[in-house]
Amino acid sequence: MGNAFTEIMAGLDDAIAHAKGEPTKVVGHKPLALDVKNIRQKTGMSQQKFCTTFGISLGTLRHWEQGLRTPRGPARVLLQVMDKNPAAVIQALAA
């Protein structure tokens, strides 16, 4: 069979071994947890004000703060920046 088949089969073998807990070359990436409530509190905003300011639904914010869901994509990036420098984000949005 072709080279593509060999590479796919090797990948599947690695995946199966990893799933069984056997040593493999698989590298797992897990994003760091965000403390969304703490990030919001750094801004000094209520949940409602935070949602209005950043265009997040109140239900979504509550799920994040309770750990029922995890922010992804651009929301995650925004929250990470806000964690480091909330004033800069607020100032940028006010301009």
KARA-V118574 format. One record per backbone hydrogen bond with DSSP energy under -1.0 kcal/mol. NH is the residue of the N-H (numbers start at 1). CO is the residue of the C=O. Records with the same first field share a line. If there is no record, write none. Layout:
NH->CO / CO
//
This chain:
6->2
7->3
8->4
9->5
10->6
11->7
12->8
13->9
14->10
15->11
16->12
17->13
18->14
19->15
20->16
21->18
22->17
36->34
39->35
40->36
41->37
42->38
43->40
45->40
50->46
51->47
52->48
53->49
54->50
55->51
56->51
61->57
62->58
63->59
64->60
65->61
66->62
67->64
68->63
69->63
75->72
77->73
78->74
79->75
80->76
81->77
82->78
83->79
84->80
85->81
89->85
90->86
91->87
92->88
93->89
94->90
95->91
//
